[in-house]
Amino acid sequence: MAQLRVIMTTPKVAPHPVSAHPRVPKALREKMTATLLKLSKEKDGMELLNRVRIGEVVPADYARDYKNLEKFGAAR
């Protein structure tokens, strides 16, 4: 069996990002965000999210979650 060799390790990034096109009205984006956050705080909602392997839902923060990808040319 061939050996697998790690040639580079990227920093961890937030899993399951959810984004919206800029044409989506701000009010709708905010409503979707609120709905996902609410789901993650309810037992039934967490059961649904766990089915698709989504754990805790938190608002994205570019500096915290994705800025470190800039050096790889993978951000934005």
C-alpha positions, 0 to 999 in steps of 0.5 A, a space after each residue: 500500500 502506498 504511503 500518504 504524506 502530508 505536504 501542507 496543513 491548512 488552518 481550521 475553518 468554520 464548518 458549514 458556512 451559509 451565505 447569501 447573494 448580495 441581491 437577497 434583501 437584508 431583511 430576508 438575510 437577517 430573518 434566515 440568520 435568526 431562524 438558524 440561530 433559533 433552531 440551534 437553541 431548540 431540541 427539535 431544531 438541534 435534532 434536524 441540524 445534527 442530521 446534516 452534521 451541523 453542530 452549534 450555529 454561530 454568526 460568522 465573523 470574517 476575522 475569526 473564521 476566514 481571514 487566515 485563508 487569505 494567504 492561500 488565496 481561498 478567501 472571499 
